[in-house]
């Protein structure tokens, strides 16, 4: 139900913008934020 949503991931640095796709499903959101 969240496919094609755009989210901002905050990891203590400026937010990272990420689009939820079918390939992202099953992964943790933090995997796409980087360090």
N, C-alpha and C positions, 0 to 999 in steps of 0.2 A: 504494500500500500504506500510505501515511501519512495518507490522507484520514480526517478526523474525529479526528485526534490533537490534543492540546493541548500546546503548547510554550511555554517561556519564552525570550524573546529578551533578552539582556543587551547593552546598548550603552554601558556605563559609568555609567549611571544605574540607578535601580530597574528590575528586570526588567519587560518588557511581556509579558502573556499573550496568546497568539494561537492560534486554532483553525484547523487546516489544512482548507480546503474545496476543492471542485473549482475554484472561481474563483481560488484562490491558486496552483494548479499552474502552473508556468512562470515564476513571479516569484521574485525573490531575497527571502529571508526578511527582510533588513534594510529592505526597502521598507515593512514593516508596523510597524517599531519607532519611527520618527519621531526627531526630534532634540530 
